[in-house]
Amino acid sequence: MEIKVLGSGCANCLALEERTTRALGMLGMDAEVAKVTDFAEIAGYGVMSTPALVLNDEVVVMGRVPTVEELQAILGASPA
């Protein structure tokens, strides 16, 4: 599973990364969370509001920081 957090490195971006890592741990999944801060790359995903979460090249969250429980549901439903 390829996981990316898109954003400038703001507090919300860091919170999304931390919550995603926590959700992965609670699910017993071992995956690396990559950070993307390049605005051209972020725009390439069609993201206009950060933070955003990308799973396997699909934007699944944009412009908000979901709860750990929401992230567990998203990550658990995503094919590996």
ZIVEN-V586875 format. One record per backbone hydrogen bond with DSSP energy under -1.0 kcal/mol. NH is the residue of the N-H (numbers start at 0). CO is the residue of the C=O. If there is no record, write none. Layout:
nh->NH co->CO
nh->NH co->CO
//
This chain:
nh->3 co->53
nh->4 co->33
nh->5 co->51
nh->6 co->35
nh->13 co->9
nh->14 co->10
nh->15 co->11
nh->16 co->12
nh->17 co->13
nh->18 co->14
nh->19 co->15
nh->20 co->16
nh->21 co->17
nh->22 co->18
nh->23 co->19
nh->24 co->20
nh->25 co->21
nh->26 co->22
nh->28 co->23
nh->33 co->2
nh->35 co->4
nh->41 co->37
nh->42 co->38
nh->43 co->39
nh->44 co->41
nh->45 co->42
nh->46 co->41
nh->51 co->5
nh->52 co->60
nh->53 co->3
nh->54 co->57
nh->55 co->1
nh->57 co->54
nh->59 co->52
nh->60 co->52
nh->62 co->50
nh->70 co->66
nh->71 co->67
nh->72 co->68
nh->73 co->69
nh->74 co->70
nh->75 co->71
nh->76 co->72
//
